[in-house]
Amino acid sequence: MLLFLVYFAPSVIGGIGLLFNAHWARLLLQVQAFAYLFLIPFGSALGVVTLVVLLGDRTPSNATMDQSGQPLPAPGALRNVLNRPLSGAGSVFAAMAIVGPGFVIIIDLLYHLNEPRTPPELDQAAIIAVPLLLVAIVLLVRSIRMSEGIAADWRSIDYFGLRRRRWQRESRLLTQEEHRRVKRLGTDPAMRKYADLIRQGQHWNDDQIAYDMDPTRLVTCAHIQPIERAMRDAGILVRPLYGALANAACCVDSPRLQARFDITLPVWFSDSIPGDRPYDPEGAAIMCREHGSGIWLLHPSDATPDTPVFPAA
C-alpha cells in the first residue's frame, strides 16, 4: 500500500489535474518526480526529464490558447480533453503513469515468483494498476500519433500501423492478380496486344477489351450513337468508361461536327468544361442532357501533332 501511495496514486491524480489545466497538478507532479528519482535507473531518468519539463514549460501550450494568444478556459467535459493532443507535460505524465503502475505490477510479480505469500495490499494495488497502465499507454501513443499530424478522432488513429499493413497487403494482392491477368492475356494471340498495352502503362479492363474487339458495339444513347459509330469507323480509339459514357482519343473540329451531325438539344458540345477542382484543366465532351450519355474528348490544349481530329477534313 505504501508503494501505491508514494508512486502510483500521485501520478494518476496529478495527471488528471494536468489534463484539466489545474494549477495544483504541476506542483504535485514535481513532488512526484522527486520520488521517482529513487527508482534507479529508469525512474531517475524519468524524474529528471519530468522536472526539466515541468520547471521549464510555464507557458500555455498551443492546444490551450485561442487565435488571439489568450489561454482558453479549462474544458468542462472530459470529451473535450480527450479530443486534443497532450502537451509536453501531459506526455510526461502519461510516461509517469506507465512507470508507476508498471513498477507496482513488477513488484507484485516478483513477490509471486520468489515469496510464498504476497501482501494482500500489493495484490490489490496491482489489480488497479493493470487497467490504468493500459489507459496510460493508449494516451501516450495517441499523443505521439496526434503530434505527427494524425486526426484527433481516436477511431482514425492507426495504432501499430495495422491499417497501413493491411493496405499494403491488399495492394500487393491486387498487383499479383493484375500480373496473372496480364500473363493470361499474353497467352491468347487475340488478346496479346492488350497485354502489351497494359505493360506500357495503359489501363484496359475486360469490358473495354470486349468493346474494342467488337466493332459493332456501342455504349452511348441513341442521340450520340451516330457520332460514336462514325468515330469507330474512322479508326479513332474509343473506350467505354462506365454506364453510357465513353472516352475518345481525339479532338473535335466544332464547325465540321455541327455541319455533319445534328448537334441540337438535348445534345451539346463544349471544349471549355471546367474541372472539378480550381486547378484542374478544362475538358471537352459531347453530351446528351436527356440520358446522361456522352463521349469525353481530348481538350485542344492536351493535343499533340499526332492527335486525330474528328470529323476529318
Contacts in CASP RR format, 6 or more apart in sequence:
PFRMAT RR
TARGET T0000
AUTHOR 0000-0000-0000
METHOD contacts of the structure
MODEL  1
MLLFLVYFAPSVIGGIGLLFNAHWARLLLQVQAFAYLFLIPFGSALGVVT
LVVLLGDRTPSNATMDQSGQPLPAPGALRNVLNRPLSGAGSVFAAMAIVG
PGFVIIIDLLYHLNEPRTPPELDQAAIIAVPLLLVAIVLLVRSIRMSEGI
AADWRSIDYFGLRRRRWQRESRLLTQEEHRRVKRLGTDPAMRKYADLIRQ
GQHWNDDQIAYDMDPTRLVTCAHIQPIERAMRDAGILVRPLYGALANAAC
CVDSPRLQARFDITLPVWFSDSIPGDRPYDPEGAAIMCREHGSGIWLLHP
SDATPDTPVFPAA
1 121 0 8 1.000
1 122 0 8 1.000
1 124 0 8 1.000
1 125 0 8 1.000
3 103 0 8 1.000
3 104 0 8 1.000
3 107 0 8 1.000
3 122 0 8 1.000
3 125 0 8 1.000
4 104 0 8 1.000
4 121 0 8 1.000
4 125 0 8 1.000
4 128 0 8 1.000
6 35 0 8 1.000
7 32 0 8 1.000
7 35 0 8 1.000
7 36 0 8 1.000
7 39 0 8 1.000
7 100 0 8 1.000
7 103 0 8 1.000
7 104 0 8 1.000
8 100 0 8 1.000
8 101 0 8 1.000
8 103 0 8 1.000
8 104 0 8 1.000
8 125 0 8 1.000
8 128 0 8 1.000
8 129 0 8 1.000
10 28 0 8 1.000
10 29 0 8 1.000
10 31 0 8 1.000
10 32 0 8 1.000
10 35 0 8 1.000
11 29 0 8 1.000
11 32 0 8 1.000
11 93 0 8 1.000
11 96 0 8 1.000
11 97 0 8 1.000
11 99 0 8 1.000
11 100 0 8 1.000
12 97 0 8 1.000
12 132 0 8 1.000
13 25 0 8 1.000
13 28 0 8 1.000
14 22 0 8 1.000
14 25 0 8 1.000
14 28 0 8 1.000
14 29 0 8 1.000
14 32 0 8 1.000
14 93 0 8 1.000
15 25 0 8 1.000
15 29 0 8 1.000
15 90 0 8 1.000
15 93 0 8 1.000
15 96 0 8 1.000
15 97 0 8 1.000
16 25 0 8 1.000
17 24 0 8 1.000
17 25 0 8 1.000
18 25 0 8 1.000
18 26 0 8 1.000
18 29 0 8 1.000
18 87 0 8 1.000
18 89 0 8 1.000
18 90 0 8 1.000
18 93 0 8 1.000
19 81 0 8 1.000
19 86 0 8 1.000
19 90 0 8 1.000
19 93 0 8 1.000
20 74 0 8 1.000
20 75 0 8 1.000
20 76 0 8 1.000
20 81 0 8 1.000
21 60 0 8 1.000
21 64 0 8 1.000
21 71 0 8 1.000
21 74 0 8 1.000
22 74 0 8 1.000
26 54 0 8 1.000
26 89 0 8 1.000
29 50 0 8 1.000
29 54 0 8 1.000
29 89 0 8 1.000
29 92 0 8 1.000
29 93 0 8 1.000
29 96 0 8 1.000
30 50 0 8 1.000
30 51 0 8 1.000
30 54 0 8 1.000
30 55 0 8 1.000
32 50 0 8 1.000
32 96 0 8 1.000
33 46 0 8 1.000
33 47 0 8 1.000
33 48 0 8 1.000
33 50 0 8 1.000
33 51 0 8 1.000
33 54 0 8 1.000
33 96 0 8 1.000
34 47 0 8 1.000
34 51 0 8 1.000
36 43 0 8 1.000
36 44 0 8 1.000
36 46 0 8 1.000
36 47 0 8 1.000
36 50 0 8 1.000
36 96 0 8 1.000
36 99 0 8 1.000
37 43 0 8 1.000
37 44 0 8 1.000
37 47 0 8 1.000
37 48 0 8 1.000
38 44 0 8 1.000
39 46 0 8 1.000
39 99 0 8 1.000
39 103 0 8 1.000
42 99 0 8 1.000
43 99 0 8 1.000
46 92 0 8 1.000
46 95 0 8 1.000
46 96 0 8 1.000
46 99 0 8 1.000
47 96 0 8 1.000
49 92 0 8 1.000
50 92 0 8 1.000
50 96 0 8 1.000
53 88 0 8 1.000
53 89 0 8 1.000
53 92 0 8 1.000
54 89 0 8 1.000
54 92 0 8 1.000
57 87 0 8 1.000
57 88 0 8 1.000
57 89 0 8 1.000
60 71 0 8 1.000
61 87 0 8 1.000
61 88 0 8 1.000
63 84 0 8 1.000
63 85 0 8 1.000
63 87 0 8 1.000
64 71 0 8 1.000
64 72 0 8 1.000
64 87 0 8 1.000
65 71 0 8 1.000
65 72 0 8 1.000
66 72 0 8 1.000
75 81 0 8 1.000
82 154 0 8 1.000
83 152 0 8 1.000
83 153 0 8 1.000
84 152 0 8 1.000
85 143 0 8 1.000
85 146 0 8 1.000
85 147 0 8 1.000
85 152 0 8 1.000
86 93 0 8 1.000
86 94 0 8 1.000
86 139 0 8 1.000
86 140 0 8 1.000
86 142 0 8 1.000
86 143 0 8 1.000
90 143 0 8 1.000
91 140 0 8 1.000
91 143 0 8 1.000
91 144 0 8 1.000
94 136 0 8 1.000
94 139 0 8 1.000
94 140 0 8 1.000
94 143 0 8 1.000
95 140 0 8 1.000
97 132 0 8 1.000
97 133 0 8 1.000
97 135 0 8 1.000
97 136 0 8 1.000
97 139 0 8 1.000
98 133 0 8 1.000
98 136 0 8 1.000
98 137 0 8 1.000
98 140 0 8 1.000
100 129 0 8 1.000
101 128 0 8 1.000
101 129 0 8 1.000
101 130 0 8 1.000
101 132 0 8 1.000
101 133 0 8 1.000
101 136 0 8 1.000
102 129 0 8 1.000
102 133 0 8 1.000
104 122 0 8 1.000
104 125 0 8 1.000
104 126 0 8 1.000
104 129 0 8 1.000
105 126 0 8 1.000
105 129 0 8 1.000
105 130 0 8 1.000
105 133 0 8 1.000
107 122 0 8 1.000
108 118 0 8 1.000
108 122 0 8 1.000
108 123 0 8 1.000
108 125 0 8 1.000
108 126 0 8 1.000
111 118 0 8 1.000
111 119 0 8 1.000
111 122 0 8 1.000
112 118 0 8 1.000
141 157 0 8 1.000
141 159 0 8 1.000
142 154 0 8 1.000
142 157 0 8 1.000
145 157 0 8 1.000
145 158 0 8 1.000
145 159 0 8 1.000
146 152 0 8 1.000
146 157 0 8 1.000
150 156 0 8 1.000
150 157 0 8 1.000
150 158 0 8 1.000
151 157 0 8 1.000
158 164 0 8 1.000
178 198 0 8 1.000
182 195 0 8 1.000
182 198 0 8 1.000
182 199 0 8 1.000
183 195 0 8 1.000
185 191 0 8 1.000
185 192 0 8 1.000
185 194 0 8 1.000
185 195 0 8 1.000
185 198 0 8 1.000
185 209 0 8 1.000
186 192 0 8 1.000
186 195 0 8 1.000
190 213 0 8 1.000
191 209 0 8 1.000
194 204 0 8 1.000
194 209 0 8 1.000
194 212 0 8 1.000
197 204 0 8 1.000
198 204 0 8 1.000
204 212 0 8 1.000
204 239 0 8 1.000
207 240 0 8 1.000
208 239 0 8 1.000
208 240 0 8 1.000
210 217 0 8 1.000
211 217 0 8 1.000
211 219 0 8 1.000
211 239 0 8 1.000
211 240 0 8 1.000
212 239 0 8 1.000
215 232 0 8 1.000
218 225 0 8 1.000
218 228 0 8 1.000
218 229 0 8 1.000
219 228 0 8 1.000
219 240 0 8 1.000
219 243 0 8 1.000
219 244 0 8 1.000
219 245 0 8 1.000
219 246 0 8 1.000
220 227 0 8 1.000
220 228 0 8 1.000
220 244 0 8 1.000
220 245 0 8 1.000
220 246 0 8 1.000
220 288 0 8 1.000
220 293 0 8 1.000
220 294 0 8 1.000
220 295 0 8 1.000
221 244 0 8 1.000
221 288 0 8 1.000
221 290 0 8 1.000
221 291 0 8 1.000
221 292 0 8 1.000
221 293 0 8 1.000
221 294 0 8 1.000
223 266 0 8 1.000
223 267 0 8 1.000
223 288 0 8 1.000
223 290 0 8 1.000
223 291 0 8 1.000
223 293 0 8 1.000
224 267 0 8 1.000
224 286 0 8 1.000
224 287 0 8 1.000
224 288 0 8 1.000
224 293 0 8 1.000
224 294 0 8 1.000
224 295 0 8 1.000
226 261 0 8 1.000
227 257 0 8 1.000
227 261 0 8 1.000
227 286 0 8 1.000
227 295 0 8 1.000
228 238 0 8 1.000
228 246 0 8 1.000
228 295 0 8 1.000
230 260 0 8 1.000
230 261 0 8 1.000
230 310 0 8 1.000
230 311 0 8 1.000
231 238 0 8 1.000
231 248 0 8 1.000
231 250 0 8 1.000
231 295 0 8 1.000
231 310 0 8 1.000
232 238 0 8 1.000
234 308 0 8 1.000
234 310 0 8 1.000
234 311 0 8 1.000
234 312 0 8 1.000
235 308 0 8 1.000
236 248 0 8 1.000
236 249 0 8 1.000
236 250 0 8 1.000
236 308 0 8 1.000
236 310 0 8 1.000
237 248 0 8 1.000
237 249 0 8 1.000
237 250 0 8 1.000
238 246 0 8 1.000
238 247 0 8 1.000
238 248 0 8 1.000
238 249 0 8 1.000
238 295 0 8 1.000
239 246 0 8 1.000
239 247 0 8 1.000
240 246 0 8 1.000
240 247 0 8 1.000
241 247 0 8 1.000
241 296 0 8 1.000
244 291 0 8 1.000
244 292 0 8 1.000
244 293 0 8 1.000
244 294 0 8 1.000
245 292 0 8 1.000
245 293 0 8 1.000
245 294 0 8 1.000
245 295 0 8 1.000
245 296 0 8 1.000
246 294 0 8 1.000
246 295 0 8 1.000
246 296 0 8 1.000
247 295 0 8 1.000
247 296 0 8 1.000
247 297 0 8 1.000
248 295 0 8 1.000
248 296 0 8 1.000
248 297 0 8 1.000
248 298 0 8 1.000
248 310 0 8 1.000
249 298 0 8 1.000
249 307 0 8 1.000
249 308 0 8 1.000
250 297 0 8 1.000
250 298 0 8 1.000
250 307 0 8 1.000
250 308 0 8 1.000
250 309 0 8 1.000
250 310 0 8 1.000
251 284 0 8 1.000
251 297 0 8 1.000
251 298 0 8 1.000
251 299 0 8 1.000
251 300 0 8 1.000
251 303 0 8 1.000
251 307 0 8 1.000
251 308 0 8 1.000
251 309 0 8 1.000
251 310 0 8 1.000
252 269 0 8 1.000
252 271 0 8 1.000
252 284 0 8 1.000
252 286 0 8 1.000
252 297 0 8 1.000
252 309 0 8 1.000
252 310 0 8 1.000
253 309 0 8 1.000
253 310 0 8 1.000
253 311 0 8 1.000
253 313 0 8 1.000
254 269 0 8 1.000
254 271 0 8 1.000
256 311 0 8 1.000
256 313 0 8 1.000
257 263 0 8 1.000
257 269 0 8 1.000
257 286 0 8 1.000
257 310 0 8 1.000
257 311 0 8 1.000
258 269 0 8 1.000
260 311 0 8 1.000
263 269 0 8 1.000
263 286 0 8 1.000
265 289 0 8 1.000
266 288 0 8 1.000
266 289 0 8 1.000
266 290 0 8 1.000
266 291 0 8 1.000
267 286 0 8 1.000
267 287 0 8 1.000
267 288 0 8 1.000
267 289 0 8 1.000
268 286 0 8 1.000
268 287 0 8 1.000
268 289 0 8 1.000
269 284 0 8 1.000
269 285 0 8 1.000
269 286 0 8 1.000
269 287 0 8 1.000
270 284 0 8 1.000
270 285 0 8 1.000
270 287 0 8 1.000
271 282 0 8 1.000
271 283 0 8 1.000
271 284 0 8 1.000
271 297 0 8 1.000
271 299 0 8 1.000
271 300 0 8 1.000
272 282 0 8 1.000
272 283 0 8 1.000
272 284 0 8 1.000
273 282 0 8 1.000
273 283 0 8 1.000
273 284 0 8 1.000
273 285 0 8 1.000
274 280 0 8 1.000
274 282 0 8 1.000
274 283 0 8 1.000
275 281 0 8 1.000
275 282 0 8 1.000
275 283 0 8 1.000
281 299 0 8 1.000
281 301 0 8 1.000
281 302 0 8 1.000
282 299 0 8 1.000
282 301 0 8 1.000
283 296 0 8 1.000
283 297 0 8 1.000
283 299 0 8 1.000
284 296 0 8 1.000
284 297 0 8 1.000
284 298 0 8 1.000
284 299 0 8 1.000
284 300 0 8 1.000
285 294 0 8 1.000
285 295 0 8 1.000
285 296 0 8 1.000
285 297 0 8 1.000
286 294 0 8 1.000
286 295 0 8 1.000
286 297 0 8 1.000
287 293 0 8 1.000
287 294 0 8 1.000
287 295 0 8 1.000
288 294 0 8 1.000
298 307 0 8 1.000
END
